[in-house]
Amino acid sequence: MKTYYKDFLIRTWTPNDREAAAAVIRDALAEYGLSWEPSGADRDVLEVEASYIAVGGEFWVIEQQNQVVGTGAYYPVERGEKAVEIRKMYLLPAVRGKGLGKYLLQELEKAIANRGFQEIWIETASVLKEAVKLYESSGYQPATGVETKRCDRVYLKPIPPITTTKN
């Protein structure tokens, strides 16, 4: 996957991105007083091949001037019907407020719909006010069943099936 938003490149993660992606997430969590959990909730960032690629998910990085400034990912989950969970959607402070988060979420949703999934789940923490606002303004509905310790909110959005017209 490769797409552009303004001067940002959004592309598929490669093993060379492991440390930079982890740093973005670790720094964003610290900014909000949340802990980096390399052996828990954040282990997937260090094991992208097994946690995302091998199970049919995707992990993307966002670059600006050849520097990783954000991440976004999803993988299939057992809850719901043909469901995925969007995970690791983080942007560095310098690139927030430019519409990039909304664009990234829309691109993730398109990729998910194109793969035939029917539901998207997202877990987040109330302290991540910008994320909560983005999800709620993008049609995500509050749900129950938070599974990640540092999160206190879970959202669900059904994805309408893609229909094709025949001429």
C-alpha positions, 0 to 999 in steps of 0.5 A: 500500500502506498498513498499520499496525503499532502506532503505525507507518504502512507505506506506499508510497514517494512522491518526497517520501520520497527524502531521508528514506529515503536518510538512514535507510539512510545512517545505519543503514549508518554505524552498522555501519561500512558505507559509503553508496554513492550511485553504487553499491549505494545508487543505487536509493534515489535512483532508486526510480522506475526501480529499483523501480516501473518494473520491477515492484517496490515501495518502502515507507517506515515512518513514526512521527509523520510521520517516516520511520524505516525502509524496505523494498523488493523488485524482480524479479531474473533469478536463480532462478524467478520471483524477487525480491530484498528490498532496503533493509530498514533501521530506525533504532535507536530503533524496533528491538526492537519486532517491526517488522522481523519484521512488515515482512518478513512484509508484504513476503513477502505482497505478493510471494506475492500477485504470483505470485513463487516465490522471495525472495533477500536479500543482507546483511552478517554485521555486521548481526547483527539482520538475519541473525537475522531472516532465519534465524529466518524460514525463509531458507536460506543460498545462494551468489552474493553480488552486492553488494560490501559483503555477504557473505551471501545467503539464499533462501526459496521461496514456496509458490504461493497456492491458492484453494479453490472452493466 
